[in-house]
Amino acid sequence: MADRFHLWQNLGTAVERSVRRHSHCLKAAGTSADGLVNETGAAEVEQFMSPIEARIRERHATIHRLLAQGHGIREIARELHMGGNTVHRTARAAAPEELLSGRHQPRRSQLDPYKAHLDQLWAQGFTNAVHLHAELQAFGYQGGYQPISDYLRPRRRRRIRVVAPAPPGVRQVTGWMMRHPEHLGIEERRQLTALLARCPELTALNRHVRAFAEILTTRSGQHLKDWIIATNVEDLPGLSTFAHGLE
């Protein structure tokens, strides 16, 4: 048993070296869809929203992603440390707007036909509500100034920085690979799967770790030679060094 423990411990060191060699794959994990990455490697997106709205939107995206992967309400609630009612209510909402403003649609107003044009003017830098009111009147708007001010109020809130989670670290990824897949949490499995999909070298590393674990747990040493040969053809110096040590 002690020999098996030391073998597994030495393999962990080799895996960490191999993950570190391909750490560029980890940095890529912190890039958002628009490709913006800050100095710490975390993606940044600036949005006009309150902290509460940002939290609700993030919760909605996470729960619906887990549902799409086949996880149940109770499992998600346990993994995310949320109440079952909260998860169930979020799961029933097709869009986060239902959680932000309820299921009832807001009453139509005279401003509705002009909101697209108002958005365009705002994007062009026109932010004075009085001037925007006059601009819309030229296009036929007959409503008052207050609906325009109310519509723009959320945009005048402090522009907050929504920072995506930093990419996983070398030791964190090493720990995921060295643990049995069934012992990983839902979010850990998701991050590891996404990481492996971007990096064939780490995919090969994870495959070899699982194969070695099978050899140890089943005491099938007759397959060890084949395992050593298979690792030598990969670009995984840390693992190759470990394999040579076994020889």
C-alpha positions as CSV (number, residue, x, y, z in Angstrom):
1,M,0.0,0.0,0.0
2,A,2.9,2.4,0.9
3,D,4.5,1.8,-2.5
4,R,1.2,2.5,-4.3
5,F,0.8,5.7,-2.2
6,H,4.3,6.9,-3.2
7,L,3.8,6.1,-6.8
8,W,0.6,8.1,-6.8
9,Q,2.3,11.0,-5.0
10,N,5.2,11.0,-7.5
11,L,2.6,10.9,-10.4
12,G,1.0,14.0,-8.9
13,T,4.3,15.8,-9.1
14,A,4.8,14.7,-12.7
15,V,1.2,15.8,-13.6
16,E,1.8,19.2,-12.1
17,R,5.0,19.7,-14.2
18,S,3.1,18.7,-17.3
19,V,0.2,21.1,-16.6
20,R,2.6,23.9,-15.9
21,R,4.3,23.3,-19.2
22,H,0.9,23.8,-20.9
23,S,-0.3,26.7,-18.7
24,H,-1.1,28.7,-21.8
25,C,-4.2,26.6,-22.0
26,L,-5.2,27.7,-18.6
27,K,-4.8,31.4,-19.4
28,A,-7.1,30.9,-22.5
29,A,-9.8,29.7,-20.1
30,G,-10.0,33.2,-18.6
31,T,-10.8,34.9,-22.0
32,S,-14.3,36.0,-22.5
33,A,-16.2,36.0,-25.8
34,D,-15.0,39.5,-26.7
35,G,-11.4,38.5,-26.0
36,L,-10.7,41.1,-23.2
37,V,-8.3,39.9,-20.6
38,N,-7.1,42.0,-17.6
39,E,-3.7,41.8,-16.0
40,T,-4.7,38.9,-13.8
41,G,-6.0,36.9,-16.7
42,A,-9.6,37.5,-15.8
43,A,-11.9,38.6,-18.6
44,E,-13.6,41.9,-18.1
45,V,-16.9,43.2,-19.5
46,E,-18.5,46.5,-18.6
47,Q,-22.2,46.6,-18.4
48,F,-24.9,49.0,-17.1
49,M,-26.5,47.0,-14.4
50,S,-26.8,47.0,-10.6
51,P,-24.9,44.4,-8.6
52,I,-28.2,42.6,-7.8
53,E,-29.1,42.4,-11.5
54,A,-25.6,41.0,-12.3
55,R,-26.0,38.4,-9.6
56,I,-29.4,37.3,-10.8
57,R,-28.3,37.1,-14.4
58,E,-25.2,35.0,-13.4
59,R,-27.3,32.7,-11.3
60,H,-29.8,32.2,-14.2
61,A,-27.0,31.3,-16.6
62,T,-25.4,28.9,-14.2
63,I,-28.5,27.0,-13.3
64,H,-29.7,26.7,-16.9
65,R,-26.3,25.5,-18.0
66,L,-26.4,22.8,-15.3
67,L,-30.0,21.8,-16.3
68,A,-28.9,21.5,-19.9
69,Q,-26.2,19.1,-18.7
70,G,-28.8,16.9,-17.2
71,H,-28.5,17.8,-13.5
72,G,-31.6,17.8,-11.3
73,I,-33.0,20.6,-9.2
74,R,-31.9,19.0,-5.9
75,E,-28.4,18.3,-7.1
76,I,-28.0,21.9,-8.4
77,A,-29.3,23.4,-5.1
78,R,-26.8,21.2,-3.1
79,E,-23.9,22.1,-5.4
80,L,-24.6,25.9,-5.5
81,H,-25.7,26.0,-1.8
82,M,-29.0,27.5,-2.7
83,G,-32.6,26.8,-1.6
84,G,-34.6,24.4,-3.7
85,N,-37.3,27.0,-4.2
86,T,-34.8,29.5,-5.5
87,V,-33.3,27.0,-8.0
88,H,-36.8,25.9,-9.1
89,R,-38.0,29.4,-9.6
90,T,-34.9,30.3,-11.6
91,A,-35.2,27.1,-13.7
92,R,-38.8,28.0,-14.6
93,A,-37.7,31.4,-15.9
94,A,-36.9,31.3,-19.6
95,A,-35.0,34.5,-19.4
96,P,-33.4,36.4,-16.4
97,E,-35.8,39.3,-17.2
98,E,-38.6,37.3,-15.7
99,L,-36.8,37.2,-12.4
100,L,-35.9,40.9,-12.6
101,S,-39.3,42.3,-13.4
102,G,-41.7,39.4,-12.8
103,R,-43.8,37.5,-15.4
104,H,-46.1,40.4,-16.0
105,Q,-45.2,42.6,-19.0
106,P,-44.9,46.3,-18.4
107,R,-47.7,48.5,-19.7
108,R,-47.1,49.9,-23.1
109,S,-46.2,53.6,-23.3
110,Q,-45.9,56.2,-25.9
111,L,-42.2,55.9,-25.7
112,D,-42.1,52.2,-26.9
113,P,-41.9,53.0,-30.6
114,Y,-39.0,55.3,-30.0
115,K,-36.9,53.3,-27.7
116,A,-34.7,51.8,-30.4
117,H,-33.9,55.3,-31.7
118,L,-33.3,56.5,-28.1
119,D,-30.9,53.6,-27.6
120,Q,-29.0,54.6,-30.7
121,L,-28.7,58.2,-29.6
122,W,-27.4,57.1,-26.2
123,A,-24.8,54.9,-27.8
124,Q,-23.6,57.9,-29.8
125,G,-23.0,59.8,-26.7
126,F,-26.2,61.9,-26.4
127,T,-27.1,61.5,-22.7
128,N,-29.0,64.7,-21.8
129,A,-32.6,63.7,-21.3
130,V,-33.9,67.2,-22.2
131,H,-32.1,67.2,-25.5
132,L,-33.2,63.6,-26.2
133,H,-36.8,64.6,-25.5
134,A,-36.6,67.4,-28.1
135,E,-35.0,65.0,-30.5
136,L,-37.8,62.4,-30.2
137,Q,-40.4,65.1,-30.5
138,A,-38.9,65.9,-33.9
139,F,-39.7,62.2,-34.8
140,G,-43.3,62.5,-33.7
141,Y,-43.0,61.6,-30.0
142,Q,-45.9,63.3,-28.1
143,G,-45.2,62.0,-24.6
144,G,-43.6,63.8,-21.7
145,Y,-40.0,64.1,-20.5
146,Q,-40.5,61.8,-17.4
147,P,-40.8,58.5,-19.3
148,I,-37.5,59.2,-21.1
149,S,-35.8,60.0,-17.8
150,D,-37.2,56.8,-16.2
151,Y,-36.1,54.7,-19.2
152,L,-32.6,56.1,-19.0
153,R,-32.2,56.0,-15.2
154,P,-30.7,52.4,-15.1
155,R,-28.0,53.6,-17.5
156,R,-27.0,56.4,-15.3
157,R,-26.1,54.1,-12.5
158,R,-22.4,53.6,-11.8
159,R,-20.9,51.6,-14.6
160,I,-19.8,48.4,-12.8
161,R,-17.1,46.0,-13.9
162,V,-18.2,42.5,-14.3
163,V,-15.2,40.3,-14.0
164,A,-15.3,36.7,-15.1
165,P,-13.7,34.2,-12.8
166,A,-9.9,33.9,-13.1
167,P,-8.7,30.9,-15.0
168,P,-7.9,27.8,-12.8
169,G,-4.4,27.5,-11.5
170,V,-1.9,24.8,-12.2
171,R,-2.3,23.1,-8.8
172,Q,-6.1,23.3,-9.1
173,V,-6.1,21.6,-12.4
174,T,-3.6,19.0,-11.1
175,G,-5.9,18.3,-8.2
176,W,-8.9,17.8,-10.6
177,M,-6.9,15.3,-12.6
178,M,-5.6,13.4,-9.6
179,R,-9.1,13.0,-8.0
180,H,-11.6,10.4,-9.1
181,P,-14.1,12.1,-11.6
182,E,-17.0,11.1,-9.3
183,H,-15.4,13.1,-6.5
184,L,-15.5,16.3,-8.5
185,G,-18.2,18.9,-8.0
186,I,-20.5,19.9,-10.9
187,E,-18.6,23.2,-11.5
188,E,-15.2,21.5,-11.2
189,R,-16.2,18.9,-13.8
190,R,-17.5,21.6,-16.1
191,Q,-14.3,23.7,-15.9
192,L,-12.1,20.6,-16.4
193,T,-14.2,19.5,-19.4
194,A,-14.0,22.9,-21.0
195,L,-10.3,23.1,-20.4
196,L,-9.6,19.7,-21.9
197,A,-11.7,20.6,-25.0
198,R,-9.2,23.5,-25.7
199,C,-6.0,21.6,-25.0
200,P,-5.2,18.2,-26.6
201,E,-2.0,17.9,-24.5
202,L,-3.9,18.1,-21.3
203,T,-6.6,15.8,-22.7
204,A,-3.8,13.2,-23.2
205,L,-2.4,13.9,-19.8
206,N,-5.8,13.3,-18.1
207,R,-6.3,10.1,-20.1
208,H,-2.9,8.7,-19.0
209,V,-3.6,9.6,-15.3
210,R,-6.9,7.7,-15.5
211,A,-5.2,4.8,-17.1
212,F,-2.5,4.7,-14.4
213,A,-5.1,4.9,-11.7
214,E,-6.9,1.9,-13.2
215,I,-3.6,-0.1,-13.2
216,L,-3.0,0.8,-9.5
217,T,-6.5,0.1,-8.3
218,T,-6.9,-3.2,-10.2
219,R,-3.3,-4.3,-9.6
220,S,-2.9,-5.0,-13.3
221,G,0.8,-4.4,-13.5
222,Q,1.0,-6.4,-16.8
223,H,-0.3,-3.3,-18.5
224,L,2.3,-1.0,-17.1
225,K,4.8,-1.5,-19.9
226,D,2.2,-0.4,-22.5
227,W,1.3,2.6,-20.4
228,I,5.0,3.7,-20.3
229,I,5.3,3.3,-24.1
230,A,2.1,5.3,-24.6
231,T,3.3,8.2,-22.4
232,N,6.6,8.6,-24.3
233,V,4.9,9.6,-27.5
234,E,3.2,12.6,-25.9
235,D,4.5,16.1,-25.4
236,L,4.4,15.7,-21.6
237,P,8.0,15.9,-20.3
238,G,6.9,15.7,-16.6
239,L,5.0,12.5,-17.3
240,S,7.8,11.0,-19.4
241,T,10.3,11.6,-16.6
242,F,8.0,9.7,-14.3
243,A,7.6,6.9,-16.8
244,H,11.4,6.6,-17.2
245,G,11.7,6.4,-13.4
246,L,9.3,3.4,-13.5
247,E,11.5,1.7,-16.0
